[in-house]
Amino acid sequence: MWHLYIVRCREASLYTGIATDVVRRFAEHVAQGKKCARYLRGKAPLKLVFTVEAGSHAEAARLEVLVKRISKADKERLVKGQKALAVLVGRQDNG
């Protein structure tokens, strides 16, 4: 099972990724080693703020692209639980 996750960086930016083991992947980001996403290097402390099951790798990758396309304001609503993921990405899927 793949998961979509969102990480908040020190400067409040949001990073979106996918993984089969979110805890392990987040630990790799926090460690700031070779397996850390390039975007997250030097942006610690990091905080895992959102995670959701996304199905197969293909489904997770598609969902990741859709989430990356939504505005930061909409991502903030998602993280705070003010908007449902299906509602936010549904808008992107139609256009």
PDB file of N, CA, C and O in Angstrom:
ATOM      1  N   MET A   1       0.851  -1.190   0.000  1.00  0.00           N
ATOM      2  CA  MET A   1       0.000   0.000   0.000  1.00  0.00           C
ATOM      3  C   MET A   1       0.893   1.248   0.000  1.00  0.00           C
ATOM      4  O   MET A   1       1.805   1.368   0.817  1.00  0.00           O
ATOM      5  N   TRP A   2       0.624   2.148  -0.902  1.00  0.00           N
ATOM      6  CA  TRP A   2       1.349   3.419  -0.983  1.00  0.00           C
ATOM      7  C   TRP A   2       0.562   4.496  -0.253  1.00  0.00           C
ATOM      8  O   TRP A   2      -0.661   4.424  -0.136  1.00  0.00           O
ATOM      9  N   HIS A   3       1.292   5.500   0.237  1.00  0.00           N
ATOM     10  CA  HIS A   3       0.701   6.620   0.962  1.00  0.00           C
ATOM     11  C   HIS A   3       1.189   7.938   0.369  1.00  0.00           C
ATOM     12  O   HIS A   3       2.310   8.029  -0.132  1.00  0.00           O
ATOM     13  N   LEU A   4       0.351   8.933   0.431  1.00  0.00           N
ATOM     14  CA  LEU A   4       0.731  10.307   0.107  1.00  0.00           C
ATOM     15  C   LEU A   4       0.991  10.991   1.443  1.00  0.00           C
ATOM     16  O   LEU A   4       0.255  10.778   2.406  1.00  0.00           O
ATOM     17  N   TYR A   5       2.031  11.808   1.502  1.00  0.00           N
ATOM     18  CA  TYR A   5       2.315  12.526   2.742  1.00  0.00           C
ATOM     19  C   TYR A   5       2.721  13.964   2.440  1.00  0.00           C
ATOM     20  O   TYR A   5       3.185  14.280   1.344  1.00  0.00           O
ATOM     21  N   ILE A   6       2.537  14.825   3.434  1.00  0.00           N
ATOM     22  CA  ILE A   6       2.937  16.226   3.319  1.00  0.00           C
ATOM     23  C   ILE A   6       3.789  16.572   4.531  1.00  0.00           C
ATOM     24  O   ILE A   6       3.445  16.249   5.668  1.00  0.00           O
ATOM     25  N   VAL A   7       4.908  17.237   4.263  1.00  0.00           N
ATOM     26  CA  VAL A   7       5.854  17.652   5.304  1.00  0.00           C
ATOM     27  C   VAL A   7       5.915  19.174   5.318  1.00  0.00           C
ATOM     28  O   VAL A   7       5.998  19.814   4.270  1.00  0.00           O
ATOM     29  N   ARG A   8       5.872  19.746   6.521  1.00  0.00           N
ATOM     30  CA  ARG A   8       6.039  21.197   6.671  1.00  0.00           C
ATOM     31  C   ARG A   8       7.509  21.473   7.017  1.00  0.00           C
ATOM     32  O   ARG A   8       8.088  20.832   7.894  1.00  0.00           O
ATOM     33  N   CYS A   9       8.086  22.431   6.313  1.00  0.00           N
ATOM     34  CA  CYS A   9       9.473  22.829   6.530  1.00  0.00           C
ATOM     35  C   CYS A   9       9.544  24.012   7.496  1.00  0.00           C
ATOM     36  O   CYS A   9       8.529  24.620   7.836  1.00  0.00           O
ATOM     37  N   ARG A  10      10.759  24.320   7.926  1.00  0.00           N
ATOM     38  CA  ARG A  10      11.000  25.413   8.868  1.00  0.00           C
ATOM     39  C   ARG A  10      10.353  26.715   8.411  1.00  0.00           C
ATOM     40  O   ARG A  10       9.758  27.425   9.221  1.00  0.00           O
ATOM     41  N   GLU A  11      10.461  27.035   7.134  1.00  0.00           N
ATOM     42  CA  GLU A  11       9.943  28.313   6.630  1.00  0.00           C
ATOM     43  C   GLU A  11       8.475  28.223   6.216  1.00  0.00           C
ATOM     44  O   GLU A  11       7.972  29.105   5.520  1.00  0.00           O
ATOM     45  N   ALA A  12       7.782  27.153   6.644  1.00  0.00           N
ATOM     46  CA  ALA A  12       6.345  26.936   6.440  1.00  0.00           C
ATOM     47  C   ALA A  12       5.977  26.445   5.045  1.00  0.00           C
ATOM     48  O   ALA A  12       4.791  26.327   4.737  1.00  0.00           O
ATOM     49  N   SER A  13       6.957  26.154   4.194  1.00  0.00           N
ATOM     50  CA  SER A  13       6.613  25.572   2.898  1.00  0.00           C
ATOM     51  C   SER A  13       6.160  24.132   3.118  1.00  0.00           C
ATOM     52  O   SER A  13       6.456  23.526   4.148  1.00  0.00           O
ATOM     53  N   LEU A  14       5.440  23.594   2.140  1.00  0.00           N
ATOM     54  CA  LEU A  14       4.911  22.233   2.234  1.00  0.00           C
ATOM     55  C   LEU A  14       5.493  21.377   1.117  1.00  0.00           C
ATOM     56  O   LEU A  14       5.482  21.768  -0.050  1.00  0.00           O
ATOM     57  N   TYR A  15       5.999  20.208   1.487  1.00  0.00           N
ATOM     58  CA  TYR A  15       6.561  19.250   0.540  1.00  0.00           C
ATOM     59  C   TYR A  15       5.630  18.043   0.467  1.00  0.00           C
ATOM     60  O   TYR A  15       5.210  17.523   1.501  1.00  0.00           O
ATOM     61  N   THR A  16       5.309  17.597  -0.731  1.00  0.00           N
ATOM     62  CA  THR A  16       4.428  16.449  -0.932  1.00  0.00           C
ATOM     63  C   THR A  16       5.222  15.299  -1.531  1.00  0.00           C
ATOM     64  O   THR A  16       5.999  15.487  -2.466  1.00  0.00           O
ATOM     65  N   GLY A  17       5.018  14.100  -0.980  1.00  0.00           N
ATOM     66  CA  GLY A  17       5.698  12.923  -1.495  1.00  0.00           C
ATOM     67  C   GLY A  17       4.840  11.687  -1.335  1.00  0.00           C
ATOM     68  O   GLY A  17       3.746  11.741  -0.772  1.00  0.00           O
ATOM     69  N   ILE A  18       5.359  10.544  -1.847  1.00  0.00           N
ATOM     70  CA  ILE A  18       4.681   9.268  -1.697  1.00  0.00           C
ATOM     71  C   ILE A  18       5.685   8.241  -1.189  1.00  0.00           C
ATOM     72  O   ILE A  18       6.883   8.346  -1.452  1.00  0.00           O
ATOM     73  N   ALA A  19       5.182   7.243  -0.456  1.00  0.00           N
ATOM     74  CA  ALA A  19       6.045   6.184   0.074  1.00  0.00           C
ATOM     75  C   ALA A  19       5.192   5.010   0.512  1.00  0.00           C
ATOM     76  O   ALA A  19       3.995   5.156   0.761  1.00  0.00           O
ATOM     77  N   THR A  20       5.819   3.841   0.605  1.00  0.00           N
ATOM     78  CA  THR A  20       5.128   2.679   1.154  1.00  0.00           C
ATOM     79  C   THR A  20       5.238   2.671   2.671  1.00  0.00           C
ATOM     80  O   THR A  20       4.362   2.146   3.357  1.00  0.00           O
ATOM     81  N   ASP A  21       6.308   3.249   3.195  1.00  0.00           N
ATOM     82  CA  ASP A  21       6.528   3.331   4.639  1.00  0.00           C
ATOM     83  C   ASP A  21       6.815   4.790   4.986  1.00  0.00           C
ATOM     84  O   ASP A  21       7.957   5.241   4.911  1.00  0.00           O
ATOM     85  N   VAL A  22       5.788   5.507   5.360  1.00  0.00           N
ATOM     86  CA  VAL A  22       5.905   6.952   5.605  1.00  0.00           C
ATOM     87  C   VAL A  22       6.840   7.242   6.776  1.00  0.00           C
ATOM     88  O   VAL A  22       7.613   8.198   6.719  1.00  0.00           O
ATOM     89  N   VAL A  23       6.785   6.442   7.830  1.00  0.00           N
ATOM     90  CA  VAL A  23       7.644   6.665   8.995  1.00  0.00           C
ATOM     91  C   VAL A  23       9.119   6.569   8.596  1.00  0.00           C
ATOM     92  O   VAL A  23       9.924   7.423   8.969  1.00  0.00           O
ATOM     93  N   ARG A  24       9.469   5.525   7.838  1.00  0.00           N
ATOM     94  CA  ARG A  24      10.849   5.355   7.377  1.00  0.00           C
ATOM     95  C   ARG A  24      11.261   6.503   6.464  1.00  0.00           C
ATOM     96  O   ARG A  24      12.351   7.057   6.602  1.00  0.00           O
ATOM     97  N   ARG A  25      10.379   6.855   5.529  1.00  0.00           N
ATOM     98  CA  ARG A  25      10.705   7.911   4.563  1.00  0.00           C
ATOM     99  C   ARG A  25      10.885   9.262   5.260  1.00  0.00           C
ATOM    100  O   ARG A  25      11.794  10.023   4.928  1.00  0.00           O
ATOM    101  N   PHE A  26      10.016   9.548   6.223  1.00  0.00           N
ATOM    102  CA  PHE A  26      10.143  10.797   6.960  1.00  0.00           C
ATOM    103  C   PHE A  26      11.455  10.811   7.752  1.00  0.00           C
ATOM    104  O   PHE A  26      12.120  11.844   7.830  1.00  0.00           O
ATOM    105  N   ALA A  27      11.825   9.681   8.335  1.00  0.00           N
ATOM    106  CA  ALA A  27      13.100   9.585   9.069  1.00  0.00           C
ATOM    107  C   ALA A  27      14.279   9.858   8.132  1.00  0.00           C
ATOM    108  O   ALA A  27      15.262  10.475   8.542  1.00  0.00           O
ATOM    109  N   GLU A  28      14.190   9.405   6.882  1.00  0.00           N
ATOM    110  CA  GLU A  28      15.247   9.686   5.899  1.00  0.00           C
ATOM    111  C   GLU A  28      15.329  11.177   5.618  1.00  0.00           C
ATOM    112  O   GLU A  28      16.425  11.723   5.489  1.00  0.00           O
ATOM    113  N   HIS A  29      14.192  11.837   5.522  1.00  0.00           N
ATOM    114  CA  HIS A  29      14.187  13.291   5.307  1.00  0.00           C
ATOM    115  C   HIS A  29      14.797  14.009   6.507  1.00  0.00           C
ATOM    116  O   HIS A  29      15.619  14.910   6.343  1.00  0.00           O
ATOM    117  N   VAL A  30      14.397  13.612   7.705  1.00  0.00           N
ATOM    118  CA  VAL A  30      14.882  14.253   8.935  1.00  0.00           C
ATOM    119  C   VAL A  30      16.392  14.076   9.079  1.00  0.00           C
ATOM    120  O   VAL A  30      17.082  14.987   9.537  1.00  0.00           O
ATOM    121  N   ALA A  31      16.905  12.917   8.694  1.00  0.00           N
ATOM    122  CA  ALA A  31      18.339  12.628   8.812  1.00  0.00           C
ATOM    123  C   ALA A  31      19.176  13.515   7.893  1.00  0.00           C
ATOM    124  O   ALA A  31      20.376  13.679   8.116  1.00  0.00           O
ATOM    125  N   GLN A  32      18.550  14.089   6.858  1.00  0.00           N
ATOM    126  CA  GLN A  32      19.227  14.988   5.923  1.00  0.00           C
ATOM    127  C   GLN A  32      20.405  14.324   5.199  1.00  0.00           C
ATOM    128  O   GLN A  32      21.331  15.007   4.760  1.00  0.00           O
ATOM    129  N   GLY A  33      20.368  13.013   5.080  1.00  0.00           N
ATOM    130  CA  GLY A  33      21.430  12.266   4.397  1.00  0.00           C
ATOM    131  C   GLY A  33      21.189  12.166   2.903  1.00  0.00           C
ATOM    132  O   GLY A  33      20.460  12.965   2.316  1.00  0.00           O
ATOM    133  N   LYS A  34      21.825  11.155   2.295  1.00  0.00           N
ATOM    134  CA  LYS A  34      21.725  10.967   0.849  1.00  0.00           C
ATOM    135  C   LYS A  34      20.314  10.664   0.375  1.00  0.00           C
ATOM    136  O   LYS A  34      19.966  10.981  -0.762  1.00  0.00           O
ATOM    137  N   LYS A  35      19.490  10.052   1.231  1.00  0.00           N
ATOM    138  CA  LYS A  35      18.137   9.680   0.830  1.00  0.00           C
ATOM    139  C   LYS A  35      17.112  10.779   1.082  1.00  0.00           C
ATOM    140  O   LYS A  35      15.932  10.605   0.778  1.00  0.00           O
ATOM    141  N   CYS A  36      17.543  11.893   1.626  1.00  0.00           N
ATOM    142  CA  CYS A  36      16.651  13.038   1.861  1.00  0.00           C
ATOM    143  C   CYS A  36      16.309  13.681   0.512  1.00  0.00           C
ATOM    144  O   CYS A  36      17.173  13.814  -0.355  1.00  0.00           O
ATOM    145  N   ALA A  37      15.055  14.073   0.345  1.00  0.00           N
ATOM    146  CA  ALA A  37      14.670  14.782  -0.874  1.00  0.00           C
ATOM    147  C   ALA A  37      15.481  16.062  -0.982  1.00  0.00           C
ATOM    148  O   ALA A  37      15.659  16.771   0.008  1.00  0.00           O
ATOM    149  N   ARG A  38      15.962  16.355  -2.151  1.00  0.00           N
ATOM    150  CA  ARG A  38      16.798  17.536  -2.371  1.00  0.00           C
ATOM    151  C   ARG A  38      16.106  18.809  -1.871  1.00  0.00           C
ATOM    152  O   ARG A  38      16.745  19.675  -1.274  1.00  0.00           O
ATOM    153  N   TYR A  39      14.799  18.915  -2.119  1.00  0.00           N
ATOM    154  CA  TYR A  39      14.053  20.101  -1.713  1.00  0.00           C
ATOM    155  C   TYR A  39      14.125  20.334  -0.207  1.00  0.00           C
ATOM    156  O   TYR A  39      14.144  21.479   0.245  1.00  0.00           O
ATOM    157  N   LEU A  40      14.165  19.257   0.568  1.00  0.00           N
ATOM    158  CA  LEU A  40      14.104  19.377   2.023  1.00  0.00           C
ATOM    159  C   LEU A  40      15.458  19.612   2.700  1.00  0.00           C
ATOM    160  O   LEU A  40      15.508  19.910   3.893  1.00  0.00           O
ATOM    161  N   ARG A  41      16.536  19.484   1.960  1.00  0.00           N
ATOM    162  CA  ARG A  41      17.862  19.662   2.564  1.00  0.00           C
ATOM    163  C   ARG A  41      18.039  21.091   3.067  1.00  0.00           C
ATOM    164  O   ARG A  41      17.810  22.059   2.342  1.00  0.00           O
ATOM    165  N   GLY A  42      18.450  21.192   4.318  1.00  0.00           N
ATOM    166  CA  GLY A  42      18.682  22.494   4.929  1.00  0.00           C
ATOM    167  C   GLY A  42      17.419  23.204   5.375  1.00  0.00           C
ATOM    168  O   GLY A  42      17.477  24.367   5.773  1.00  0.00           O
ATOM    169  N   LYS A  43      16.285  22.535   5.318  1.00  0.00           N
ATOM    170  CA  LYS A  43      15.019  23.179   5.685  1.00  0.00           C
ATOM    171  C   LYS A  43      14.447  22.625   6.993  1.00  0.00           C
ATOM    172  O   LYS A  43      13.271  22.830   7.293  1.00  0.00           O
ATOM    173  N   ALA A  44      15.270  21.929   7.761  1.00  0.00           N
ATOM    174  CA  ALA A  44      14.838  21.377   9.049  1.00  0.00           C
ATOM    175  C   ALA A  44      14.662  22.511  10.055  1.00  0.00           C
ATOM    176  O   ALA A  44      15.289  23.557   9.892  1.00  0.00           O
ATOM    177  N   PRO A  45      13.843  22.349  11.079  1.00  0.00           N
ATOM    178  CA  PRO A  45      13.162  21.110  11.430  1.00  0.00           C
ATOM    179  C   PRO A  45      11.961  20.850  10.525  1.00  0.00           C
ATOM    180  O   PRO A  45      11.301  21.772  10.047  1.00  0.00           O
ATOM    181  N   LEU A  46      11.706  19.568  10.308  1.00  0.00           N
ATOM    182  CA  LEU A  46      10.603  19.124   9.463  1.00  0.00           C
ATOM    183  C   LEU A  46       9.513  18.527  10.342  1.00  0.00           C
ATOM    184  O   LEU A  46       9.786  17.981  11.411  1.00  0.00           O
ATOM    185  N   LYS A  47       8.272  18.640   9.873  1.00  0.00           N
ATOM    186  CA  LYS A  47       7.145  18.086  10.619  1.00  0.00           C
ATOM    187  C   LYS A  47       6.214  17.386   9.637  1.00  0.00           C
ATOM    188  O   LYS A  47       5.786  17.982   8.648  1.00  0.00           O
ATOM    189  N   LEU A  48       5.903  16.129   9.908  1.00  0.00           N
ATOM    190  CA  LEU A  48       4.958  15.390   9.100  1.00  0.00           C
ATOM    191  C   LEU A  48       3.560  15.866   9.480  1.00  0.00           C
ATOM    192  O   LEU A  48       3.134  15.683  10.621  1.00  0.00           O
ATOM    193  N   VAL A  49       2.839  16.476   8.532  1.00  0.00           N
ATOM    194  CA  VAL A  49       1.559  17.100   8.866  1.00  0.00           C
ATOM    195  C   VAL A  49       0.346  16.430   8.230  1.00  0.00           C
ATOM    196  O   VAL A  49      -0.789  16.732   8.598  1.00  0.00           O
ATOM    197  N   PHE A  50       0.570  15.529   7.283  1.00  0.00           N
ATOM    198  CA  PHE A  50      -0.574  14.885   6.616  1.00  0.00           C
ATOM    199  C   PHE A  50      -0.123  13.578   5.996  1.00  0.00           C
ATOM    200  O   PHE A  50       0.972  13.488   5.440  1.00  0.00           O
ATOM    201  N   THR A  51      -0.966  12.571   6.093  1.00  0.00           N
ATOM    202  CA  THR A  51      -0.723  11.302   5.416  1.00  0.00           C
ATOM    203  C   THR A  51      -2.063  10.636   5.115  1.00  0.00           C
ATOM    204  O   THR A  51      -3.015  10.746   5.887  1.00  0.00           O
ATOM    205  N   VAL A  52      -2.119   9.946   3.982  1.00  0.00           N
ATOM    206  CA  VAL A  52      -3.334   9.248   3.579  1.00  0.00           C
ATOM    207  C   VAL A  52      -2.952   8.068   2.692  1.00  0.00           C
ATOM    208  O   VAL A  52      -2.003   8.151   1.912  1.00  0.00           O
ATOM    209  N   GLU A  53      -3.696   6.968   2.815  1.00  0.00           N
ATOM    210  CA  GLU A  53      -3.478   5.825   1.934  1.00  0.00           C
ATOM    211  C   GLU A  53      -3.840   6.215   0.510  1.00  0.00           C
ATOM    212  O   GLU A  53      -4.821   6.921   0.280  1.00  0.00           O
ATOM    213  N   ALA A  54      -3.027   5.743  -0.457  1.00  0.00           N
ATOM    214  CA  ALA A  54      -3.249   6.155  -1.836  1.00  0.00           C
ATOM    215  C   ALA A  54      -3.348   4.987  -2.814  1.00  0.00           C
ATOM    216  O   ALA A  54      -3.451   5.219  -4.018  1.00  0.00           O
ATOM    217  N   GLY A  55      -3.320   3.750  -2.344  1.00  0.00           N
ATOM    218  CA  GLY A  55      -3.477   2.606  -3.238  1.00  0.00           C
ATOM    219  C   GLY A  55      -2.171   2.138  -3.838  1.00  0.00           C
ATOM    220  O   GLY A  55      -1.149   2.060  -3.157  1.00  0.00           O
ATOM    221  N   SER A  56      -2.215   1.826  -5.121  1.00  0.00           N
ATOM    222  CA  SER A  56      -1.039   1.330  -5.838  1.00  0.00           C
ATOM    223  C   SER A  56      -0.043   2.460  -6.083  1.00  0.00           C
ATOM    224  O   SER A  56      -0.341   3.630  -5.841  1.00  0.00           O
ATOM    225  N   HIS A  57       1.135   2.094  -6.564  1.00  0.00           N
ATOM    226  CA  HIS A  57       2.141   3.111  -6.878  1.00  0.00           C
ATOM    227  C   HIS A  57       1.617   4.082  -7.933  1.00  0.00           C
ATOM    228  O   HIS A  57       1.804   5.293  -7.821  1.00  0.00           O
ATOM    229  N   ALA A  58       0.969   3.549  -8.943  1.00  0.00           N
ATOM    230  CA  ALA A  58       0.436   4.406 -10.012  1.00  0.00           C
ATOM    231  C   ALA A  58      -0.610   5.375  -9.469  1.00  0.00           C
ATOM    232  O   ALA A  58      -0.611   6.554  -9.822  1.00  0.00           O
ATOM    233  N   GLU A  59      -1.499   4.876  -8.613  1.00  0.00           N
ATOM    234  CA  GLU A  59      -2.528   5.741  -8.022  1.00  0.00           C
ATOM    235  C   GLU A  59      -1.903   6.802  -7.126  1.00  0.00           C
ATOM    236  O   GLU A  59      -2.324   7.959  -7.139  1.00  0.00           O
ATOM    237  N   ALA A  60      -0.898   6.406  -6.349  1.00  0.00           N
ATOM    238  CA  ALA A  60      -0.220   7.353  -5.457  1.00  0.00           C
ATOM    239  C   ALA A  60       0.507   8.424  -6.258  1.00  0.00           C
ATOM    240  O   ALA A  60       0.450   9.604  -5.911  1.00  0.00           O
ATOM    241  N   ALA A  61       1.183   8.025  -7.320  1.00  0.00           N
ATOM    242  CA  ALA A  61       1.913   8.987  -8.152  1.00  0.00           C
ATOM    243  C   ALA A  61       0.951   9.979  -8.808  1.00  0.00           C
ATOM    244  O   ALA A  61       1.246  11.171  -8.896  1.00  0.00           O
ATOM    245  N   ARG A  62      -0.183   9.488  -9.260  1.00  0.00           N
ATOM    246  CA  ARG A  62      -1.187  10.363  -9.871  1.00  0.00           C
ATOM    247  C   ARG A  62      -1.731  11.351  -8.835  1.00  0.00           C
ATOM    248  O   ARG A  62      -1.885  12.538  -9.120  1.00  0.00           O
ATOM    249  N   LEU A  63      -2.018  10.852  -7.644  1.00  0.00           N
ATOM    250  CA  LEU A  63      -2.519  11.709  -6.574  1.00  0.00           C
ATOM    251  C   LEU A  63      -1.476  12.754  -6.178  1.00  0.00           C
ATOM    252  O   LEU A  63      -1.817  13.909  -5.921  1.00  0.00           O
ATOM    253  N   GLU A  64      -0.212  12.351  -6.131  1.00  0.00           N
ATOM    254  CA  GLU A  64       0.868  13.282  -5.797  1.00  0.00           C
ATOM    255  C   GLU A  64       0.908  14.444  -6.791  1.00  0.00           C
ATOM    256  O   GLU A  64       1.033  15.601  -6.392  1.00  0.00           O
ATOM    257  N   VAL A  65       0.803  14.140  -8.064  1.00  0.00           N
ATOM    258  CA  VAL A  65       0.806  15.182  -9.093  1.00  0.00           C
ATOM    259  C   VAL A  65      -0.369  16.132  -8.886  1.00  0.00           C
ATOM    260  O   VAL A  65      -0.209  17.349  -8.976  1.00  0.00           O
ATOM    261  N   LEU A  66      -1.540  15.583  -8.609  1.00  0.00           N
ATOM    262  CA  LEU A  66      -2.726  16.422  -8.404  1.00  0.00           C
ATOM    263  C   LEU A  66      -2.566  17.323  -7.179  1.00  0.00           C
ATOM    264  O   LEU A  66      -2.921  18.501  -7.229  1.00  0.00           O
ATOM    265  N   VAL A  67      -2.039  16.784  -6.087  1.00  0.00           N
ATOM    266  CA  VAL A  67      -1.854  17.584  -4.876  1.00  0.00           C
ATOM    267  C   VAL A  67      -0.799  18.664  -5.105  1.00  0.00           C
ATOM    268  O   VAL A  67      -0.948  19.786  -4.622  1.00  0.00           O
ATOM    269  N   LYS A  68       0.247  18.340  -5.828  1.00  0.00           N
ATOM    270  CA  LYS A  68       1.283  19.342  -6.104  1.00  0.00           C
ATOM    271  C   LYS A  68       0.741  20.499  -6.939  1.00  0.00           C
ATOM    272  O   LYS A  68       1.297  21.597  -6.909  1.00  0.00           O
ATOM    273  N   ARG A  69      -0.332  20.264  -7.678  1.00  0.00           N
ATOM    274  CA  ARG A  69      -0.922  21.313  -8.520  1.00  0.00           C
ATOM    275  C   ARG A  69      -1.845  22.262  -7.760  1.00  0.00           C
ATOM    276  O   ARG A  69      -2.097  23.373  -8.226  1.00  0.00           O
ATOM    277  N   ILE A  70      -2.353  21.847  -6.600  1.00  0.00           N
ATOM    278  CA  ILE A  70      -3.274  22.729  -5.876  1.00  0.00           C
ATOM    279  C   ILE A  70      -2.495  23.847  -5.189  1.00  0.00           C
ATOM    280  O   ILE A  70      -1.297  23.719  -4.939  1.00  0.00           O
ATOM    281  N   SER A  71      -3.172  24.919  -4.893  1.00  0.00           N
ATOM    282  CA  SER A  71      -2.520  26.076  -4.275  1.00  0.00           C
ATOM    283  C   SER A  71      -2.058  25.759  -2.856  1.00  0.00           C
ATOM    284  O   SER A  71      -2.533  24.810  -2.231  1.00  0.00           O
ATOM    285  N   LYS A  72      -1.137  26.556  -2.368  1.00  0.00           N
ATOM    286  CA  LYS A  72      -0.665  26.384  -0.988  1.00  0.00           C
ATOM    287  C   LYS A  72      -1.821  26.587  -0.021  1.00  0.00           C
ATOM    288  O   LYS A  72      -1.916  25.882   0.983  1.00  0.00           O
ATOM    289  N   ALA A  73      -2.688  27.528  -0.305  1.00  0.00           N
ATOM    290  CA  ALA A  73      -3.845  27.770   0.563  1.00  0.00           C
ATOM    291  C   ALA A  73      -4.720  26.517   0.650  1.00  0.00           C
ATOM    292  O   ALA A  73      -5.196  26.167   1.731  1.00  0.00           O
ATOM    293  N   ASP A  74      -4.933  25.849  -0.471  1.00  0.00           N
ATOM    294  CA  ASP A  74      -5.725  24.624  -0.455  1.00  0.00           C
ATOM    295  C   ASP A  74      -4.990  23.495   0.272  1.00  0.00           C
ATOM    296  O   ASP A  74      -5.620  22.696   0.964  1.00  0.00           O
ATOM    297  N   LYS A  75      -3.668  23.423   0.121  1.00  0.00           N
ATOM    298  CA  LYS A  75      -2.899  22.416   0.864  1.00  0.00           C
ATOM    299  C   LYS A  75      -3.014  22.675   2.364  1.00  0.00           C
ATOM    300  O   LYS A  75      -3.119  21.735   3.152  1.00  0.00           O
ATOM    301  N   GLU A  76      -2.997  23.940   2.757  1.00  0.00           N
ATOM    302  CA  GLU A  76      -3.157  24.280   4.180  1.00  0.00           C
ATOM    303  C   GLU A  76      -4.530  23.839   4.680  1.00  0.00           C
ATOM    304  O   GLU A  76      -4.649  23.330   5.794  1.00  0.00           O
ATOM    305  N   ARG A  77      -5.568  24.033   3.864  1.00  0.00           N
ATOM    306  CA  ARG A  77      -6.918  23.591   4.234  1.00  0.00           C
ATOM    307  C   ARG A  77      -6.965  22.066   4.392  1.00  0.00           C
ATOM    308  O   ARG A  77      -7.618  21.543   5.295  1.00  0.00           O
ATOM    309  N   LEU A  78      -6.268  21.375   3.506  1.00  0.00           N
ATOM    310  CA  LEU A  78      -6.194  19.924   3.569  1.00  0.00           C
ATOM    311  C   LEU A  78      -5.519  19.475   4.867  1.00  0.00           C
ATOM    312  O   LEU A  78      -6.031  18.604   5.570  1.00  0.00           O
ATOM    313  N   VAL A  79      -4.384  20.066   5.174  1.00  0.00           N
ATOM    314  CA  VAL A  79      -3.623  19.721   6.373  1.00  0.00           C
ATOM    315  C   VAL A  79      -4.443  19.984   7.641  1.00  0.00           C
ATOM    316  O   VAL A  79      -4.388  19.206   8.594  1.00  0.00           O
ATOM    317  N   LYS A  80      -5.194  21.071   7.645  1.00  0.00           N
ATOM    318  CA  LYS A  80      -6.002  21.435   8.811  1.00  0.00           C
ATOM    319  C   LYS A  80      -7.317  20.668   8.882  1.00  0.00           C
ATOM    320  O   LYS A  80      -8.060  20.798   9.855  1.00  0.00           O
ATOM    321  N   GLY A  81      -7.605  19.878   7.866  1.00  0.00           N
ATOM    322  CA  GLY A  81      -8.837  19.107   7.849  1.00  0.00           C
ATOM    323  C   GLY A  81     -10.055  19.920   7.456  1.00  0.00           C
ATOM    324  O   GLY A  81     -11.188  19.486   7.665  1.00  0.00           O
ATOM    325  N   GLN A  82      -9.832  21.100   6.887  1.00  0.00           N
ATOM    326  CA  GLN A  82     -10.945  21.967   6.505  1.00  0.00           C
ATOM    327  C   GLN A  82     -11.523  21.608   5.138  1.00  0.00           C
ATOM    328  O   GLN A  82     -12.653  21.982   4.826  1.00  0.00           O
ATOM    329  N   LYS A  83     -10.762  20.892   4.330  1.00  0.00           N
ATOM    330  CA  LYS A  83     -11.226  20.457   3.006  1.00  0.00           C
ATOM    331  C   LYS A  83     -10.844  19.004   2.809  1.00  0.00           C
ATOM    332  O   LYS A  83      -9.793  18.564   3.275  1.00  0.00           O
ATOM    333  N   ALA A  84     -11.676  18.273   2.132  1.00  0.00           N
ATOM    334  CA  ALA A  84     -11.398  16.872   1.833  1.00  0.00           C
ATOM    335  C   ALA A  84     -10.473  16.769   0.630  1.00  0.00           C
ATOM    336  O   ALA A  84     -10.559  17.569  -0.302  1.00  0.00           O
ATOM    337  N   LEU A  85      -9.596  15.786   0.659  1.00  0.00           N
ATOM    338  CA  LEU A  85      -8.663  15.566  -0.439  1.00  0.00           C
ATOM    339  C   LEU A  85      -9.403  15.367  -1.758  1.00  0.00           C
ATOM    340  O   LEU A  85      -9.000  15.929  -2.776  1.00  0.00           O
ATOM    341  N   ALA A  86     -10.464  14.590  -1.759  1.00  0.00           N
ATOM    342  CA  ALA A  86     -11.219  14.315  -2.984  1.00  0.00           C
ATOM    343  C   ALA A  86     -11.785  15.601  -3.588  1.00  0.00           C
ATOM    344  O   ALA A  86     -11.823  15.745  -4.810  1.00  0.00           O
ATOM    345  N   VAL A  87     -12.219  16.525  -2.749  1.00  0.00           N
ATOM    346  CA  VAL A  87     -12.750  17.799  -3.237  1.00  0.00           C
ATOM    347  C   VAL A  87     -11.651  18.619  -3.892  1.00  0.00           C
ATOM    348  O   VAL A  87     -11.843  19.172  -4.975  1.00  0.00           O
ATOM    349  N   LEU A  88     -10.496  18.698  -3.233  1.00  0.00           N
ATOM    350  CA  LEU A  88      -9.398  19.528  -3.743  1.00  0.00           C
ATOM    351  C   LEU A  88      -8.799  18.985  -5.029  1.00  0.00           C
ATOM    352  O   LEU A  88      -8.562  19.746  -5.967  1.00  0.00           O
ATOM    353  N   VAL A  89      -8.552  17.693  -5.089  1.00  0.00           N
ATOM    354  CA  VAL A  89      -7.949  17.148  -6.305  1.00  0.00           C
ATOM    355  C   VAL A  89      -8.971  16.943  -7.400  1.00  0.00           C
ATOM    356  O   VAL A  89      -8.607  16.875  -8.574  1.00  0.00           O
ATOM    357  N   GLY A  90     -10.249  16.844  -7.044  1.00  0.00           N
ATOM    358  CA  GLY A  90     -11.310  16.731  -8.038  1.00  0.00           C
ATOM    359  C   GLY A  90     -11.342  17.933  -8.959  1.00  0.00           C
ATOM    360  O   GLY A  90     -11.626  17.809 -10.150  1.00  0.00           O
ATOM    361  N   ARG A  91     -11.050  19.100  -8.399  1.00  0.00           N
ATOM    362  CA  ARG A  91     -10.998  20.324  -9.219  1.00  0.00           C
ATOM    363  C   ARG A  91      -9.872  20.246 -10.234  1.00  0.00           C
ATOM    364  O   ARG A  91     -10.029  20.694 -11.369  1.00  0.00           O
ATOM    365  N   GLN A  92      -8.734  19.680  -9.838  1.00  0.00           N
ATOM    366  CA  GLN A  92      -7.576  19.568 -10.728  1.00  0.00           C
ATOM    367  C   GLN A  92      -7.796  18.510 -11.789  1.00  0.00           C
ATOM    368  O   GLN A  92      -7.325  18.643 -12.919  1.00  0.00           O
ATOM    369  N   ASP A  93      -8.512  17.462 -11.425  1.00  0.00           N
ATOM    370  CA  ASP A  93      -8.746  16.351 -12.337  1.00  0.00           C
ATOM    371  C   ASP A  93      -9.624  16.749 -13.521  1.00  0.00           C
ATOM    372  O   ASP A  93      -9.529  16.165 -14.601  1.00  0.00           O
ATOM    373  N   ASN A  94     -10.476  17.745 -13.306  1.00  0.00           N
ATOM    374  CA  ASN A  94     -11.393  18.178 -14.360  1.00  0.00           C
ATOM    375  C   ASN A  94     -10.762  19.148 -15.342  1.00  0.00           C
ATOM    376  O   ASN A  94     -11.296  19.371 -16.428  1.00  0.00           O
ATOM    377  N   GLY A  95      -9.634  19.724 -14.969  1.00  0.00           N
ATOM    378  CA  GLY A  95      -9.079  20.782 -15.812  1.00  0.00           C
ATOM    379  C   GLY A  95      -7.800  20.462 -16.312  1.00  0.00           C
ATOM    380  O   GLY A  95      -7.204  21.257 -17.039  1.00  0.00           O
TER     381      GLY A  95
END
